[in-house]
Amino acid sequence: MKKLGIVAGVGAALAAVLMLAGMAFAQDGGIGVSDGTAAPGETGDVTLDATGVGAPGLGAWTVDITYDNTVITAVDCSPEEGGVCNEAFADNMVRITGASASGLEGDTNLGSITFECADEEASSDLTVSVEVFADATVGAPADLEPSVTNGTFECAVPEPTDEPTAEPAGTPVTAPPATGTGTSTDGNGMTWVIALVAVAGAAVLAVGYGVVRLRP
């Protein structure tokens, strides 16, 4: 029975160690740079992000992003979370560094970088190198081993978009054919003409008569 108790105790201890190891691995999180794109001669942005960092959170970081300086050039850098960023750390490298006493848990944007494309279409890898990535344990920060995600920056002319064809403003309306008899050169047409002339003559006579009657 004692042996069984010892074996059970060892098994429980081993399970606890494995669980703690799994928790330690899980809180390492990740670090990565996003993809970017811009037209030749134009600028575009990418971001550097820490992801999935567990308690007590990310306490210190120094991360370099290397690129092909014949394709793109880093022209600006905006750090987040109180960090510092140097877009000209080297001819082909940007460095973002910072620290947080309270720790940054989960997903955190650590900064953004603006790249300017050269005048030709091409692409550049964005390679992430981790110099410092430690947790926020007070007095004894532990080094984390995050997964790394590299990016790509593409300089390319945007694809043209097909503009929708304008629909006609409206359907032309065709006038219906005349239903009257109209004036023609046949006998019936002449009859109508004579009748109209007679009516007009009568109207003139009536007006003239009226005018005469109004005179003193």
C-alpha positions in Angstrom: 0.0 0.0 0.0 2.9 2.4 0.8 4.4 1.7 -2.6 1.1 2.5 -4.3 0.8 5.7 -2.3 4.4 6.7 -3.3 3.7 5.9 -7.0 0.4 7.9 -6.8 2.2 10.8 -5.2 5.0 10.8 -7.8 2.4 10.7 -10.6 0.5 13.6 -9.2 3.7 15.6 -8.8 4.7 14.8 -12.4 1.3 15.9 -13.6 1.5 19.1 -11.7 5.0 19.8 -13.2 3.7 19.1 -16.7 0.8 21.4 -16.1 3.0 24.2 -14.9 5.3 23.7 -17.8 2.4 23.9 -20.2 1.2 27.1 -18.5 4.7 28.6 -18.7 4.8 27.7 -22.4 1.4 29.1 -23.0 2.2 32.5 -21.5 5.2 33.0 -23.8 2.8 34.2 -26.4 4.0 35.4 -29.8 5.5 38.4 -31.6 4.9 39.3 -35.2 4.9 42.0 -37.8 2.0 42.5 -40.2 2.2 42.5 -44.0 2.1 45.8 -45.9 1.6 47.2 -49.4 2.0 50.5 -51.3 2.4 51.7 -54.8 5.9 52.5 -56.1 7.0 55.8 -54.6 4.2 55.7 -52.0 4.1 54.8 -48.3 2.3 52.2 -46.2 2.2 51.1 -42.6 2.8 47.8 -40.8 2.4 47.0 -37.1 4.4 45.0 -34.5 2.1 43.1 -32.2 2.6 40.8 -29.2 -0.1 38.1 -29.0 -1.3 35.7 -26.3 1.0 36.7 -23.5 -0.2 35.2 -20.2 0.1 36.5 -16.6 1.9 38.3 -15.3 2.2 39.8 -18.8 4.9 41.2 -21.0 7.3 43.4 -18.9 10.1 44.3 -21.3 10.7 44.0 -25.1 13.4 44.9 -27.6 12.5 43.7 -31.2 14.3 44.4 -34.5 12.6 44.4 -37.9 15.0 43.9 -40.8 14.1 44.7 -44.4 15.6 45.0 -47.9 16.6 48.7 -48.2 16.8 48.5 -52.0 13.0 47.9 -52.1 11.7 50.0 -49.2 12.9 52.5 -46.6 11.6 53.0 -43.1 10.6 56.7 -42.9 8.7 56.9 -39.6 7.9 54.8 -36.5 5.3 55.3 -33.8 5.8 53.3 -30.6 2.9 52.2 -28.3 2.7 51.4 -24.6 5.3 54.0 -23.6 8.0 52.4 -25.7 10.7 53.9 -27.9 11.1 53.4 -31.7 14.1 54.1 -34.0 13.3 53.7 -37.7 17.0 54.4 -38.5 18.6 52.0 -36.0 20.5 50.6 -39.0 20.3 51.1 -42.8 18.0 48.2 -43.1 16.6 47.8 -39.5 14.0 49.3 -37.2 14.1 48.7 -33.4 11.2 49.0 -31.1 11.8 48.7 -27.3 9.9 49.3 -24.1 8.9 48.2 -20.7 5.8 47.8 -18.6 5.8 47.5 -14.8 2.2 46.3 -14.7 2.7 43.7 -17.5 0.9 43.6 -20.9 -1.4 40.5 -21.1 -3.1 39.1 -24.2 -2.7 40.9 -27.5 -0.9 44.2 -27.6 0.2 46.6 -30.3 3.8 47.6 -29.6 4.2 50.1 -32.5 3.7 50.9 -36.2 6.3 51.5 -38.9 5.9 53.5 -42.1 7.8 52.3 -45.2 8.3 54.1 -48.4 8.6 52.1 -51.7 11.3 52.7 -54.3 10.2 53.6 -57.8 9.9 50.0 -59.1 7.6 47.1 -58.2 9.2 44.6 -55.9 8.7 43.0 -52.4 10.8 42.8 -49.2 10.7 40.4 -46.4 10.1 41.8 -42.9 12.2 39.7 -40.5 11.6 39.8 -36.8 14.5 39.3 -34.4 13.8 39.2 -30.6 16.5 40.7 -28.4 14.5 41.0 -25.2 11.1 39.5 -24.4 10.6 39.1 -20.7 7.6 38.9 -18.3 6.7 41.3 -15.6 7.6 39.3 -12.6 8.7 41.8 -9.9 12.3 41.4 -8.9 13.0 38.5 -11.2 11.6 38.9 -14.7 11.7 35.6 -16.7 12.7 35.4 -20.3 9.9 34.3 -22.6 10.3 32.4 -25.8 7.5 33.7 -28.1 6.6 32.3 -31.5 7.8 34.6 -34.2 5.8 35.7 -37.3 7.6 37.5 -40.1 5.9 39.7 -42.7 6.2 41.0 -46.2 6.0 44.4 -47.7 5.0 44.6 -51.4 5.5 47.5 -53.7 3.0 47.1 -56.5 0.7 49.2 -58.7 -2.9 48.6 -57.5 -5.1 46.5 -59.8 -7.6 48.6 -61.8 -11.1 48.1 -60.7 -13.9 47.7 -63.3 -16.3 50.6 -63.1 -19.9 49.6 -63.4 -21.5 50.5 -66.7 -24.0 53.3 -66.3 -27.5 52.3 -67.0 -29.6 54.4 -69.4 -31.4 57.2 -67.6 -34.7 56.1 -68.9 -36.4 54.2 -71.8 -37.4 56.5 -74.6 -41.1 56.9 -74.8 -42.6 56.4 -78.3 -45.6 58.5 -79.0 -48.7 56.5 -79.8 -50.0 56.7 -83.3 -52.6 59.4 -83.9 -56.2 58.1 -83.6 -57.9 61.1 -85.2 -58.8 61.2 -88.9 -56.6 64.3 -89.5 -56.7 66.4 -92.5 -56.4 64.6 -95.8 -57.0 65.2 -99.5 -60.0 62.9 -99.7 -63.6 64.0 -99.6 -64.1 63.6 -95.9 -61.0 65.8 -95.2 -62.4 68.5 -97.4 -65.7 68.3 -95.6 -64.1 68.9 -92.2 -62.2 71.9 -93.6 -65.3 73.5 -95.0 -67.1 72.9 -91.7 -64.4 74.6 -89.7 -64.3 77.6 -92.1 -68.1 77.9 -91.7 -67.9 77.9 -87.9 -65.1 80.5 -88.0 -67.1 82.7 -90.3 -70.2 82.4 -88.0 -68.1 83.4 -85.0 -66.7 86.4 -86.8 -70.2 87.5 -87.7 -71.4 87.0 -84.1 -68.6 89.1 -82.7 -69.2 91.8 -85.3 -72.9 91.8 -84.4 -72.1 92.1 -80.8 -69.8 95.0 -81.4 -72.5 96.8 -83.4 -75.1 96.3 -80.7 -72.8 97.9 -78.1 -72.5 101.1 -80.0 -74.8 104.0 -79.1 
